[in-house]
């Protein structure tokens, strides 16, 4: 038995509860319509963008919301839902009575979280394409980009879930995620910040995720894409190593 068994299990569950994923699709759509389109009427165009050509505000915001959707899709699975399996349902105790190992559990849950984050991103990509907010065929790079983002945050989520003691600790996750969502150039360019703050923002994983998707979505290929991909791949690899070890220790207690 391998980690693929857990991915198959989750697919079977969500086959009957697929509507749960709708919230993760509707949330970025609501942000897009309220801020990207609504406030976009007042903003008009954004000039400080990759490539230098002014773009509609909604087209500027859409790739950032897509990156956020990939992040949230993966993190929700490996934090909130996985914590319930660990503490409340004791799901993994019965799994470990089978030939599955702790490593299989970690890799299976991460694999499913990556798939979930990618599926949510694909759905949102279809929406923004239908709204005419995709400017270039290079936007197809968004698909592997979203998978990489989901991988980085899924592995980070497993590390985090092994550190949580009880349900109230999940508030700490939002304490980090929400400010990062607001300040990681989701709604405005990096240039609005003073240089010291820019350095802090550039270190945020969501900023790198947005850079990975915004550039190709706007039809611009720059070295920033490679830098962002390397950042997220490194983050995912490091967190994966830590996650497997920590989850094995947690499940053995």
C-alpha positions in Angstrom: 0.0 0.0 0.0 1.2 3.5 -0.8 0.4 7.1 -0.2 -1.8 7.0 -3.4 -4.4 5.0 -1.3 -5.0 8.1 0.8 -5.5 10.3 -2.3 -8.0 7.7 -3.6 -9.8 7.7 -0.3 -10.2 11.5 -0.3 -11.4 11.5 -3.9 -14.1 9.0 -2.9 -15.1 11.2 0.0 -15.2 14.4 -2.0 -17.1 12.6 -4.8 -20.1 12.9 -2.5 -19.2 16.2 -0.7 -17.9 18.1 -3.7 -20.0 21.2 -2.8 -17.6 21.8 0.2 -15.0 23.0 -2.4 -17.4 25.6 -3.7 -16.7 28.0 -0.8 -13.0 28.0 -1.8 -14.0 28.9 -5.4 -16.6 31.5 -4.5 -14.4 33.3 -2.0 -11.8 34.5 -4.6 -14.7 35.2 -7.0 -16.3 37.5 -4.5 -13.0 39.3 -3.9 -12.6 39.7 -7.6 -16.0 41.1 -8.1 -16.1 43.4 -5.1 -12.5 44.7 -5.2 -11.1 43.8 -8.6 -14.2 45.0 -10.5 -15.9 47.2 -8.0 -13.0 49.3 -6.8 -11.4 48.7 -10.2 -13.9 51.2 -11.6 -12.3 53.9 -9.4 -8.7 52.7 -9.9 -8.9 52.2 -13.7 -5.5 50.8 -14.7 -2.3 49.8 -13.0 0.9 51.0 -14.5 3.5 49.5 -12.2 3.2 45.9 -13.6 5.5 43.3 -15.2 6.3 44.4 -18.7 5.3 48.0 -18.1 2.1 48.1 -20.1 -0.9 49.4 -18.1 -3.5 46.7 -17.3 -7.0 46.8 -15.9 -7.1 46.6 -12.2 -9.2 43.4 -12.3 -6.7 41.8 -14.5 -3.9 42.8 -12.1 -5.8 41.4 -9.1 -7.0 38.1 -10.6 -3.7 36.2 -10.7 -3.0 37.1 -7.1 -6.4 35.8 -6.1 -5.7 32.6 -8.1 -2.4 32.2 -6.1 -4.3 32.7 -2.9 -6.9 30.1 -4.0 -4.1 27.5 -4.5 -2.7 28.4 -1.1 -6.0 28.2 0.8 -7.0 25.0 -0.9 -3.9 23.3 0.2 -3.6 24.9 3.7 -7.3 24.2 4.6 -6.7 20.5 3.9 -3.5 20.1 5.9 -4.4 22.3 8.8 -8.2 22.5 9.7 -9.3 19.2 8.2 -6.1 17.2 9.0 -6.2 18.5 12.6 -9.7 17.1 12.9 -8.5 13.7 11.7 -5.6 13.8 14.2 -7.4 15.0 17.3 -11.2 14.4 17.0 -11.8 11.5 14.5 -8.5 9.6 15.2 -8.6 8.7 11.6 -4.9 7.9 11.3 -4.9 5.4 14.2 -7.1 3.0 12.1 -5.0 3.7 9.0 -1.8 2.7 10.8 -3.3 -0.6 11.7 -3.0 -1.4 8.0 0.3 -1.7 6.0 0.3 2.1 5.7 3.2 3.8 7.4 3.4 7.3 8.9 5.4 8.4 5.8 2.5 7.1 3.6 0.0 9.2 5.6 2.1 12.3 5.3 2.7 11.9 1.6 -0.9 10.9 0.9 -2.3 13.9 2.7 0.1 16.3 1.0 -0.6 14.7 -2.4 -4.3 15.2 -1.9 -3.9 18.8 -0.7 -1.8 19.6 -3.8 -4.6 18.1 -6.0 -7.3 20.0 -4.1 -5.4 23.3 -4.4 -4.8 22.8 -8.1 -8.4 21.9 -8.8 -9.6 25.0 -7.0 -7.2 27.1 -9.0 -8.3 25.6 -12.3 -11.9 26.4 -11.5 -11.0 30.0 -10.7 -8.8 30.2 -13.9 -11.8 29.2 -15.9 -13.8 32.0 -14.3 -11.3 34.7 -15.0 -10.7 33.5 -18.5 -14.5 33.7 -19.1 -14.4 37.3 -17.8 -11.7 38.2 -20.3 -9.0 38.8 -17.6 -6.4 36.4 -19.1 -4.2 38.4 -21.5 -1.8 35.8 -22.9 -1.5 32.1 -23.8 1.4 32.1 -21.3 -1.3 31.9 -18.7 -1.2 28.1 -19.2 1.9 28.2 -17.0 -0.5 29.1 -14.2 -1.5 25.4 -14.0 1.9 23.9 -13.0 2.5 27.1 -11.0 -0.6 26.6 -8.9 0.4 23.0 -8.3 3.8 24.2 -7.0 2.1 26.8 -4.8 -0.2 24.1 -3.4 2.8 21.8 -2.8 4.7 24.5 -0.8 1.8 25.4 1.4 0.5 21.8 1.8 3.9 20.7 3.3 4.0 23.8 5.4 0.5 23.0 6.6 1.5 19.6 7.8 4.4 21.0 9.7 2.0 23.5 11.4 -0.6 20.9 12.2 1.9 18.9 14.2 2.6 22.0 16.4 -1.1 22.7 17.2 -2.2 21.6 20.7 -6.0 22.3 20.5 -8.7 23.8 18.3 -8.1 27.5 19.5 -4.6 27.2 18.2 -6.0 27.2 14.6 -6.6 31.0 15.1 -2.8 31.4 14.9 -2.9 30.1 11.4 -5.3 32.9 10.4 -3.2 35.4 12.3 -0.5 34.7 9.8 -2.5 34.0 6.7 -4.8 37.0 6.7 -2.1 39.7 7.0 0.0 37.9 4.4 -3.0 37.9 2.0 -3.6 41.6 2.5 0.0 42.8 2.3 1.7 40.4 -0.3 0.8 42.7 -3.3 -2.5 41.0 -3.8 -4.3 44.3 -4.4 -1.5 46.8 -5.1 2.1 46.9 -6.4 5.2 46.4 -4.3 6.3 49.9 -5.1 3.7 51.4 -2.7 5.9 50.3 0.3 9.1 51.9 1.5 12.2 49.9 0.7 12.6 48.2 4.1 9.0 47.0 4.0 9.5 45.8 0.4 12.2 43.5 1.6 9.9 42.0 4.2 7.1 41.6 1.7 9.4 39.9 -0.8 10.3 37.3 1.8 6.7 36.2 2.1 5.8 32.9 0.4 2.5 34.3 -0.9 4.3 37.2 -2.5 6.5 34.7 -4.4 3.4 32.7 -5.3 1.7 35.8 -6.7 4.9 36.6 -8.7 4.9 33.1 -10.1 1.4 33.5 -11.5 1.0 37.2 -12.2 3.8 37.4 -14.7 2.7 34.7 -17.1 -1.0 35.7 -16.6 -0.1 39.1 -17.9 2.0 37.7 -20.8 5.4 38.6 -19.4 8.2 36.1 -18.8 10.9 37.5 -16.5 13.6 36.0 -14.2 11.2 36.7 -11.3 9.2 33.5 -12.4 12.3 31.3 -12.0 13.2 33.0 -8.6 9.7 32.5 -7.3 9.6 28.8 -8.5 12.9 28.1 -6.8 11.7 29.8 -3.6 8.5 27.7 -3.5 10.2 24.5 -4.5 12.9 24.9 -1.8 10.2 25.8 0.8 8.2 22.7 -0.2 11.3 20.4 -0.1 12.4 21.7 3.3 8.9 21.5 4.8 8.3 18.1 3.3 11.4 16.7 5.1 10.3 18.3 8.4 6.6 17.3 7.9 7.3 13.6 7.4 9.5 13.4 10.5 7.2 15.5 12.8 4.0 13.7 11.7 5.6 10.3 12.3 6.5 11.5 15.8 3.0 12.8 16.4 1.3 9.6 15.2 3.6 7.5 17.3 2.6 9.2 20.6 
